[in-house]
Amino acid sequence: MNVVYLFHHDDKTTVPFYDYDPVLFQTLVRSKTGFWDYSRAQYIILRNDLDGDTLRRLFPGRPCVEFGRTSGTSVRVSGFFGRPWTLNASPALEGRPGASNLPDRCPGQETAGHNPPASSPAPALPNLPLISDTDCLIESLNLPEMFSPLWAEKLEAELHSRKYSFHTIRSYLYYNKNLCRRIQKRPEAVTAEDIRNYLAYLDKALDLSASSMNLAISSLKFFYKFVLKKDIAREQHRPRHDKKLPGVLAESEIKNLLNCEKNPKHRLLLMLAYSSGLRVSEVVALKKEHIDFQRKVILIHNGKGRRDRYTLLSNRAADFIMQYCSLHEIDEWLFPGISANCHLSVRSAQNIFIKALGKARINKPVSIHSLRHTFATHLLENGTDIRYIQELLGHTALRTTQRYTHIARRSIMKIRSPLDNLPTPD
C-alpha cells in the first residue's frame, strides 16, 4: 500500500516523490494536469480543487493524505477502507489529536474485536497505458515554452552581430529555452539559484561532459549579461575539464577498417578522415576544388572557429580521389548527399563508420572522430614534430595537441617491464 501525499497551495497541488514510483509517475505525466519539477523531485498539479473522483482517477487504489486543503490546518485522509476521514491538527479533548473526528469503528467492522482479515485482497489496479522510461521522460518535457520568440529573436540578433557560427547560435538558443521550460519561468524571473539547479540537473540526470557543461554555462551567461542585461550567472563557476584520453586505433585496425569497406564513397570518406586528420564536419564538406593534387594538400575551408588551413594529402588518397571523381562524375561535393545541392550529413558519416567497425570486427569504444586522434598519434609515434601536428590539426593552443603525447608509444616502447627482468621458472 503506497500512500500519496498532497500539499495544497493557493492555486496548485504538489505531489512530492520520496522514491521513484514509475506507475505513479507515468499516470501523472499522462494526465497532463501539470508539470514535473525536476529540481525538487515533485509533480505540480495546476489546480487546488481536487475532488474525490479526481483523486480516484489520478491515484487509483492508493490512499491519499492531503495537507492544507482548507483554510485551517486540517489533514484530510482518503482511500482507506473506501471513505475519507478528516483529522484536525489542533488538540482535541483528552489530549488526543483529532480524536473527536475518528470513526467509532472501521467500516465493515460489525462486532467489537473483529478486524478485517489480513488476507483481504487489495483493490486491483486498472490497466494503465504504461510507457517506457525513455518515452515517459520525453513526455514529461512537454511543458509550455516560457522563452518567448521575442527573446529568442533578440538573442539570435546579438549572436549574429558578433559573427557567431550557426552551431553556436543553435546551442545558445537551446540551453536558454530549455532552462526556462524546465523551471517554468520567464527569463525575467530566473534567479542565480535556478541556473545553479539547472546545471546540477544537467550533470546528475543527463551526465553531460565538462565541455557540454561549459557550453551551457556560456549560453546562459551570454544571454543574461548581453541581452537581458541582468548578469545573474556571473558567479557561476565552470567545471574542470575531464582528463580523458581519446580512443585510438592501431595501424592493423585501420588497415582492416579500410579493406573491409567495399563502397568506394564510404572507403574514401574513412581514408581522408584518417590520412588527413579531418573532423567529421570537415570531411563531409569537402569539394573537388579543395584538393590540390600538385602540392598534395587539402584546403579546409571555414573549419572550426571559421579558420582556413591546409593539411596533407596522402599519395594513396590522391590516386583514389582521381579515380573516384572520374568514375562518379564528381563536379562539386566530394561526398554528395541525397541531392546534388548538398553534401553528406554528419550523422550519415557517423553511421558509415559504425557499420565499418562491425565489418572489421573492431570492438573498441571509438567514434569517427577517433580517426583524427589516430592520425595525430601515429604521426607522433613516427617522429613528427608536435608543432607540425598542431598546425595540421588546426589547434590554437599547443596544450590541446600535447595530450597525444600520453598516448603515443614512441618512448614508452623503450621501457622494459620489470616482470620481463624476472627469471622464468624452469
Secondary structure, 3 states (H helix, E strand, C coil): CCCEEEEECCCCEEEECCCCCHHHHHHHHHHCCEEEECCCCEEEECCCCCCHHHHHHHCCCCCEEEECCCCCCCEEEECCCCCCEEECCCECHHHCECHHHCCCCCCCCCCCCCCCCCCCCCCCCCCCCCCCHHHHHHHHCCCCCCCCHHHHHHHHHHHHHCCCCHHHHHHHHHHHHHHHHHHCCCHHHCCHHHHHHHHHHHHHCCCCCHHHHHHHHHHHHHHHHHHCCCCCCCCCCCCCCCCCCCCCCCHHHHHHHHHCCCCHHHHHHHHHHHHCCCCHHHHHCCEHHHEECCCCEEEECCCCCCCCEEEECCHHHHHHHHHHHHHHCCCCECCECCCCCCECCHHHHHHHHHHHHHHHCCCCCCCCCHHHHHHHHHHHHCCCCHHHHHHHHCCCCHHHHHHHHHCCCCCHHHCCCHHHHCCCCC
